[in-house]
């Protein structure tokens, strides 16, 4: 039987499709949708720690392990010890902030000796908030607004502190108001218990200011002031005025410079008389290689009748204090959080400034030298 020709024509597309279409198989798997990447949110709570272990040796030293009485940081010699061991937590969510840090070591033993025992091991403890945008109001115990050098040695260009840094505040207690004018300018005002004291020592409060201006990535200019009465209860009021100025400048990729100058006055024995002190330091830091750097420091310190450095309440017959000298540092940073440092230092002063207990035949000794080495770890 023959099919009609029109039926054959109609069946041709179906036959062709059957020849070209592959047989049905298992379904091709479909890739699941890519999950959206959620950026990690930094925790407002952070922890920190620091350990500074050191050994120092004084040339022609006295028969004990204490260094000069006006040196508080790395103040022991011929002894392996800890300058500062510090642990703490900080909180900052952009609107509220605070910190609690505890420390111990030879620096704490020397510099906090006059504090109430319950506060001696408090490095910082403050709480603050933003009263409005660009401003912070903090209250408690915090680092000083005065000076280029801090209590944390790893943050300083030299291992030991200059004489001017050792005899200006490392820490303060009170309230501070900080206003961020812009990315380049920050203003701070403070009301404090005193010069460097956690507990109040009289019924007077002190005032402080700080201006930090960074006109470029290479230059930072700082101006800090202090005003207050630091005499004990029952003593005549002797107002103290002090101005601290410093600038840092990144001259090249390897070379950094810093210049620091302090000047202060405190009312003396009579109402017309003021005892003056002034000091300066110059730092040159040079990066030798990725893990090596060196710093040169030159400094001087002068205090009329030993004001501040020898006595907070000098008398007319007290002798002046004058010291000048220099140091050289060699720093090795095997990792970003470890620093091995060696420093040699020499100071020359007025008659008898460096008199040694082990040499009564030389009461007019005017020179002093030491070497200090440290391994510091931060985490």
C-alpha positions as CSV (number, residue, x, y, z in Angstrom):
1,X,0.0,0.0,0.0
2,X,1.3,3.3,-0.9
3,X,1.2,6.4,1.3
4,X,0.0,9.6,-0.2
5,X,2.9,11.8,-1.1
6,X,1.7,14.7,1.1
7,X,1.9,12.4,4.2
8,X,5.5,11.6,3.5
9,X,6.3,15.3,3.2
10,X,4.7,16.0,6.6
11,X,6.6,13.2,8.3
12,X,10.1,14.3,7.1
13,X,10.7,17.0,9.9
14,X,9.7,14.6,12.6
15,X,12.1,12.0,11.3
16,X,14.9,14.5,11.0
17,X,14.3,15.7,14.6
18,X,14.4,12.2,15.9
19,X,17.8,11.7,14.3
20,X,19.4,14.8,15.7
21,X,17.9,15.0,19.2
22,X,20.1,13.0,21.7
23,X,18.4,10.5,23.9
24,X,17.2,11.8,27.2
25,X,19.8,11.4,30.0
26,X,20.2,12.5,33.6
27,X,19.5,16.1,34.2
28,X,22.6,18.5,34.2
29,X,23.3,19.7,37.7
30,X,22.6,23.4,38.3
31,X,25.3,25.3,40.4
32,X,23.8,26.8,43.5
33,X,23.6,30.6,43.7
34,X,26.8,32.2,45.1
35,X,26.2,33.5,48.6
36,X,26.7,37.2,49.2
37,X,30.0,38.0,50.9
38,X,29.3,39.7,54.2
39,X,32.2,41.9,55.3
40,X,33.6,41.1,58.8
41,X,32.7,43.7,61.4
42,X,35.6,44.7,63.7
43,X,34.9,44.1,67.3
44,X,34.8,47.3,69.4
45,X,36.6,45.4,72.2
46,X,40.3,44.8,71.8
47,X,43.1,43.6,74.0
48,X,46.7,44.6,74.2
49,X,49.9,43.8,76.0
50,X,53.5,44.8,76.3
51,X,56.6,43.4,78.0
52,X,59.9,45.3,78.1
53,X,62.8,43.2,79.6
54,X,66.1,44.9,80.0
55,X,69.7,44.9,81.4
56,X,71.6,48.1,82.0
57,X,75.2,48.8,83.1
58,X,76.5,52.1,84.6
59,X,80.2,52.9,84.2
60,X,81.8,53.8,87.6
61,X,78.5,53.0,89.2
62,X,77.7,53.2,92.9
63,X,77.5,50.2,95.2
64,X,73.9,49.6,94.5
65,X,71.6,48.9,91.6
66,X,69.7,52.2,91.4
67,X,70.5,54.6,88.6
68,X,70.4,58.4,89.1
69,X,67.4,59.6,91.1
70,X,66.0,61.7,88.3
71,X,65.9,58.6,85.9
72,X,62.7,56.6,86.4
73,X,62.4,54.5,83.3
74,X,65.0,51.6,82.9
75,X,66.2,52.9,86.3
76,X,68.1,49.7,87.5
77,X,71.7,48.8,86.5
78,X,73.6,45.5,86.6
79,X,70.3,43.6,86.9
80,X,68.1,41.6,84.5
81,X,64.6,42.9,85.2
82,X,61.3,44.2,83.7
83,X,60.9,47.9,83.0
84,X,57.2,47.5,82.3
85,X,54.8,44.6,81.8
86,X,51.4,45.8,80.7
87,X,48.0,44.1,79.8
88,X,44.7,45.8,79.1
89,X,41.5,46.1,77.2
90,X,40.0,48.9,75.2
91,X,36.5,49.5,73.9
92,X,35.5,51.9,71.1
93,X,32.4,51.6,69.0
94,X,32.7,55.1,67.6
95,X,30.3,56.7,70.1
96,X,31.5,55.2,73.4
97,X,35.0,54.3,74.4
98,X,37.0,53.3,77.5
99,X,40.1,51.4,78.7
100,X,41.5,49.5,81.6
101,X,45.2,48.6,81.7
102,X,47.4,47.2,84.5
103,X,51.2,47.2,84.7
104,X,54.2,46.3,86.9
105,X,57.9,46.7,86.7
106,X,60.9,48.8,87.7
107,X,59.4,51.9,86.0
108,X,56.2,51.5,88.0
109,X,58.1,51.0,91.2
110,X,60.1,54.2,90.7
111,X,57.5,56.5,89.1
112,X,54.4,55.6,91.1
113,X,56.1,55.5,94.5
114,X,54.1,58.5,95.8
115,X,50.8,57.0,94.7
116,X,48.3,55.2,96.9
117,X,49.2,51.5,96.7
118,X,45.7,50.6,95.3
119,X,46.5,52.8,92.2
120,X,50.2,52.1,91.6
121,X,49.5,49.4,89.1
122,X,46.9,51.2,87.1
123,X,48.3,52.2,83.7
124,X,45.0,53.6,82.4
125,X,41.4,53.5,83.4
126,X,38.9,55.9,81.8
127,X,35.5,56.1,80.2
128,X,34.3,58.4,77.5
129,X,31.6,59.2,75.0
130,X,30.9,61.6,72.1
131,X,28.8,64.5,73.3
132,X,28.5,65.5,69.7
133,X,30.1,64.7,66.4
134,X,33.9,65.1,66.2
135,X,34.2,65.5,70.0
136,X,35.2,63.2,72.9
137,X,34.7,63.6,76.6
138,X,36.8,61.2,78.8
139,X,37.3,60.9,82.5
140,X,39.7,58.8,84.6
141,X,43.4,58.0,84.4
142,X,45.2,58.3,81.0
143,X,48.5,59.1,79.4
144,X,49.9,62.6,79.7
145,X,49.2,65.3,77.1
146,X,52.7,66.6,77.6
147,X,55.8,65.4,75.8
148,X,57.1,63.6,72.7
149,X,58.1,60.5,74.7
150,X,55.6,58.1,76.3
151,X,55.8,55.4,79.0
152,X,55.8,52.7,76.3
153,X,59.4,52.3,75.1
154,X,58.4,50.7,71.8
155,X,56.6,53.9,70.8
156,X,59.8,56.0,71.4
157,X,62.7,56.6,69.0
158,X,65.2,55.9,71.8
159,X,65.2,53.1,74.4
160,X,65.7,55.3,77.5
161,X,63.9,58.6,78.0
162,X,65.5,62.1,77.8
163,X,66.0,63.9,81.1
164,X,63.1,66.3,80.2
165,X,60.7,63.4,79.5
166,X,61.7,61.7,82.8
167,X,60.8,64.9,84.7
168,X,57.5,65.8,83.1
169,X,54.2,63.9,83.5
170,X,53.9,60.4,82.1
171,X,50.3,60.0,83.3
172,X,47.4,62.2,84.6
173,X,44.0,61.8,86.1
174,X,41.1,64.1,85.4
175,X,38.7,65.0,82.5
176,X,39.7,65.8,79.0
177,X,37.7,67.2,76.1
178,X,39.0,66.5,72.6
179,X,37.6,68.2,69.5
180,X,38.6,66.9,66.0
181,X,38.5,70.1,64.0
182,X,39.5,68.1,60.9
183,X,41.9,65.5,59.6
184,X,44.8,67.8,60.3
185,X,43.9,69.6,63.5
186,X,42.9,68.3,67.0
187,X,42.3,70.5,70.1
188,X,42.2,69.2,73.7
189,X,41.4,70.8,77.0
190,X,41.9,69.2,80.4
191,X,41.0,69.6,84.1
192,X,43.4,67.6,86.2
193,X,44.1,66.6,89.8
194,X,47.7,67.7,89.2
195,X,51.0,67.5,87.5
196,X,51.5,63.7,87.7
197,X,49.3,62.3,90.4
198,X,46.3,60.0,90.5
199,X,45.0,61.0,94.0
200,X,44.6,64.7,94.7
201,X,47.4,66.1,96.9
202,X,45.8,69.5,97.7
203,X,42.5,71.2,97.0
204,X,43.6,72.8,93.8
205,X,42.9,71.6,90.3
206,X,45.2,72.1,87.3
207,X,44.4,73.0,83.7
208,X,46.0,71.8,80.5
209,X,45.7,72.3,76.7
210,X,47.0,70.5,73.7
211,X,47.1,71.5,70.0
212,X,48.2,68.9,67.4
213,X,48.4,70.1,63.8
214,X,49.5,67.9,60.9
215,X,49.7,70.1,57.8
216,X,51.1,67.2,55.7
217,X,51.9,63.5,56.0
218,X,55.5,64.4,56.7
219,X,55.1,67.1,59.4
220,X,53.5,67.1,62.9
221,X,53.5,70.1,65.2
222,X,52.4,69.8,68.9
223,X,51.9,72.5,71.6
224,X,50.9,71.5,75.1
225,X,50.5,73.7,78.3
226,X,50.0,73.1,82.0
227,X,48.9,75.5,84.8
228,X,48.3,74.7,88.4
229,X,49.5,74.8,92.1
230,X,51.4,71.7,93.1
231,X,52.3,72.5,96.6
232,X,51.2,70.4,99.6
233,X,48.3,71.4,101.8
234,X,49.5,74.0,104.3
235,X,52.3,75.3,102.0
236,X,52.2,78.7,100.3
237,X,50.6,78.7,96.8
238,X,53.2,78.5,94.1
239,X,51.6,78.5,90.7
240,X,53.4,76.5,88.0
241,X,53.3,77.4,84.3
242,X,54.7,75.1,81.6
243,X,54.8,74.9,77.8
244,X,55.9,71.8,75.8
245,X,56.5,72.1,72.1
246,X,57.7,69.5,69.6
247,X,57.7,68.8,65.9
248,X,58.5,65.7,63.9
249,X,59.4,65.7,60.2
250,X,59.9,62.8,57.8
251,X,62.8,64.3,55.7
252,X,63.2,61.2,53.5
253,X,61.9,57.7,53.3
254,X,64.7,56.6,55.7
255,X,65.3,59.8,57.8
256,X,63.1,61.2,60.5
257,X,63.8,64.3,62.6
258,X,62.2,65.5,65.9
259,X,62.9,68.7,67.9
260,X,61.5,69.1,71.4
261,X,61.6,72.1,73.7
262,X,60.1,72.7,77.2
263,X,60.0,75.8,79.3
264,X,58.4,76.3,82.7
265,X,58.1,78.7,85.7
266,X,57.0,78.2,89.3
267,X,56.6,81.0,91.8
268,X,59.6,81.0,94.2
269,X,60.3,81.9,97.8
270,X,59.0,85.5,97.3
271,X,55.9,86.6,95.3
272,X,58.2,88.5,92.8
273,X,60.5,85.6,92.2
274,X,60.0,82.7,89.8
275,X,62.2,79.6,89.4
276,X,62.6,78.7,85.7
277,X,63.4,75.5,84.0
278,X,64.0,74.8,80.3
279,X,65.1,71.8,78.3
280,X,65.5,70.6,74.7
281,X,66.2,67.4,72.8
282,X,67.0,66.7,69.1
283,X,66.4,63.3,67.6
284,X,67.6,61.9,64.2
285,X,66.3,58.5,63.3
286,X,67.7,56.7,60.2
287,X,66.5,53.4,58.8
288,X,69.6,51.3,57.9
289,X,67.6,48.4,56.4
290,X,64.1,46.8,56.6
291,X,64.8,45.5,60.1
292,X,67.6,47.8,61.4
293,X,67.5,51.5,62.4
294,X,69.6,53.9,64.5
295,X,68.8,57.0,66.4
296,X,71.0,59.8,67.6
297,X,69.8,62.1,70.5
298,X,71.3,65.3,71.9
299,X,69.8,66.9,75.0
300,X,70.2,69.4,77.8
301,X,68.2,70.3,80.9
302,X,68.5,73.3,83.2
303,X,66.5,73.9,86.4
304,X,67.0,77.0,88.5
305,X,67.5,75.9,92.1
306,X,66.6,72.4,91.0
307,X,62.9,73.3,90.6
308,X,60.8,70.2,89.5
309,X,63.8,67.9,89.2
310,X,65.3,68.2,92.7
311,X,62.5,69.8,94.7
312,X,59.0,70.9,94.0
313,X,59.5,73.7,96.5
314,X,63.1,74.9,96.2
315,X,64.6,77.5,98.5
316,X,66.8,80.4,97.7
317,X,70.0,78.6,98.7
318,X,69.3,75.4,96.6
319,X,71.8,74.9,93.8
320,X,70.9,75.0,90.1
321,X,70.7,71.8,88.1
322,X,72.3,71.6,84.6
323,X,73.0,68.5,82.5
324,X,73.7,67.9,78.8
325,X,74.6,64.8,76.8
326,X,73.7,62.4,74.0
327,X,73.0,58.8,73.1
328,X,73.0,56.5,70.2
329,X,70.6,53.6,69.6
330,X,70.7,50.5,67.4
331,X,67.4,48.8,66.9
332,X,66.7,45.4,65.4
333,X,63.1,44.4,64.6
334,X,63.0,40.7,63.6
335,X,59.2,40.9,63.4
336,X,56.6,43.7,63.6
337,X,55.9,43.1,67.3
338,X,59.4,42.4,68.7
339,X,62.2,44.9,69.2
340,X,65.8,44.3,70.3
341,X,67.5,47.5,71.2
342,X,71.0,48.6,72.5
343,X,71.7,52.1,73.6
344,X,74.8,53.9,74.8
345,X,74.4,57.2,76.7
346,X,76.7,59.9,78.2
347,X,75.7,62.9,80.3
348,X,77.8,65.7,81.7
349,X,76.5,68.0,84.4
350,X,77.4,70.7,86.9
351,X,79.6,70.1,89.9
352,X,78.5,67.1,92.0
353,X,75.4,66.2,90.0
354,X,76.7,62.6,89.5
355,X,78.5,62.2,92.8
356,X,78.9,58.4,93.5
357,X,78.4,56.7,96.9
358,X,81.3,54.4,96.2
359,X,83.8,57.3,95.6
360,X,83.7,59.8,98.5
361,X,87.0,61.2,97.3
362,X,85.2,62.6,94.2
363,X,82.2,64.5,95.4
364,X,82.3,66.9,92.4
365,X,81.8,64.2,89.8
366,X,80.2,65.7,86.7
367,X,80.0,62.8,84.2
368,X,77.8,59.7,83.8
369,X,77.7,57.0,81.2
370,X,75.7,53.8,80.8
371,X,74.7,51.1,78.3
372,X,71.2,49.6,78.2
373,X,69.8,46.7,76.2
374,X,66.2,45.6,75.9
375,X,63.9,43.0,74.3
376,X,60.3,44.3,74.0
377,X,57.3,42.3,72.9
378,X,53.9,43.8,72.0
379,X,50.7,41.9,71.4
